[in-house]
Amino acid sequence: MKSSLTMNFSVDKENRTINVQREFAAPVDKVWAAWTESELLDQWWAPKPWKARTKTMDFSDGGHWLYAMVGPEGEENWCRADFKSISSLKSFHAAQNFCDEKGNINKEFPTAYWTNEFNQTGSSTMVTIAIRYETVEDLEKYIELGFKEGFTAAMENLDEIFDV
């Protein structure tokens, strides 16, 4: 069943940014928790049949989240999100990179600079996301990796958490 909730995805090559607006049928505290607590992130962050598995998470200014995207054959793609600033229930900024299982950044892939903003509107919450890259080529590399499809699928996974 297709969701009636807002989902806008656009690519702004001039500003090297992917912009996403996504509405969730839940209050801001529940949506915030789903984006900031590893136990919840592990339930929805990866597009099926992949799963997310957190190794460590310190959701604080200067902290980081180290996790693997685990495929159906057991393959692992490691990622690290470094939290730059957090305003509880309102926004957070992070730099995200592919890495190894120890958190050492893979320089072959570009850094994605995330800004996530959370706004409650009635009984739903709008999450506005801007993902900026250093170059247009870096942005295009993420698009070619299937970011739009994977991220859209993950957003639908999150809808399932709020259906419960």
N, C-alpha and C positions, 0 to 999 in steps of 0.2 A: 504494500500500500504506500503510495506516494504521500509524503508529508505535506501538510498545508502551511507549515511554518516557513517563514522567510529564509531563503538561502540565496545570497548574491555572491558571485565569485567573479572577479574581474582582474585583468592583468594590465598594469600601467607601466609600459616599457620606458616611457619618458622619465619616470621617477623610480624605475627598477623595483617595483613593488607589486605584490599580489595582495589584493584587498578582498576580504571575506566578511560578510555580515550574515550571522546565523542566529535565528531565534529558537529558544528552547521553552517548552511548556513546563517551566519550573521557576520557583523564586530564585533570586540572585544568590542567596546563601548556598542553595543546593548546586547551582551551576558552578559557582566559584569552587566549591569543594570538589566537584568532578574534575576540574581543571588543575587543582593544586594538591590533591592528596593521592599518593602513589597507589593506594589500594583501589581507588576508583579509576584512576588513569589506566591501570592495567586491564580494567574491564572493557574499555572502549577505544583506546588510542590507536590501535592497529586495525587496518581494514581486514575483514574476514577473508580468508581463513587464517590470517596471521594473528598473532597475539602479542601484546606488549608485556614485558617482564622487567620490573624495576630491580636494579641491583642496589642503588642507594638514592636517597632523595633528601635534600635539605632545602625546603622551600623558604628561603630567607634572602635578603639582600646579600649578594656575594656567594650564595649557596648554589648547588647544582643538582640536576636530576640525571642520573646515568641509567640507561635502560637499553634493552634489546628488543628489536622487532623479531619475533621468532616465527619462522615459516612452517608450513604443514609438514615439511620433511626434516624439521629440526634446525634448519639454517638460521643463522643469527646475523642481524645487521644492528650494530651498536650505535647509539646516539647519545649526545650530551647536550643538555640545555643549561646554560649558565645564567642565573637570575641577576639582572642588573639593578632593578628597582621594583618594589612591590607596594601598592596602596590597597590594603585589605578591602575586599569586596568591590573594588573599583577597577584596578588595572595592574598589569605586570609587564615588564620588559625582559626579554631574554635573548641570548645569542645561542643558536642551535647549530650543532655540527655533527657529522658522522665521526665516529671514533673507534678505538678498539675497546675491548672489554675492561681495560684499566682506565678508560677515559682520555687516553692520548688522542688528540684531534688528528683526523685524516685530512691533510692539507690538499689532497687531490680534489676534495669537494668544497664548494663555497660555504661560507657562514651565512645563515639566515637570521636576520635580526627581527624578532617578533615583538609586536606591541598588541596586547590583548586588553580590550576595555569591556566592562560588564555594566549593563544598564537594565534595571527592572522597569518593565512597562506593564502595569496591571498585573496579571497572574503569570506573565511570561518574562523571559530575560533575553535581551539582545546582546550577543557577543560580537564586537567589531574587532577584526584582526587585520593588521597591516604587517606584511612580511617583506622586509627590504633586503636587497642584495647590493653588493659593491658594484657589480657591472650588469649590463643587459645579458651578457653571455652566461653569467652565474644564474640569473633568473630563468633563462631559457633552459639551462641544464636541469633545473628542478622540474620545470614543466614537462620536459622530455622524459623524466623519470616516472611520470604519471602522478605527480603531486595532486592535481585537481581531482582525479578519480579516487585516489586513495584517501584524501582528506574528506571528500564528500561522503565516502563510505564510513569513515570514522565518525563523522557527525551523525549519521543515521544510527550507528551503534550507541552513541550517547543518548539519542532519543529513547532507545529501548530501556536505558537505566531509569529515565524519568517516567516511563509508562508503568513501572512497578508500583 
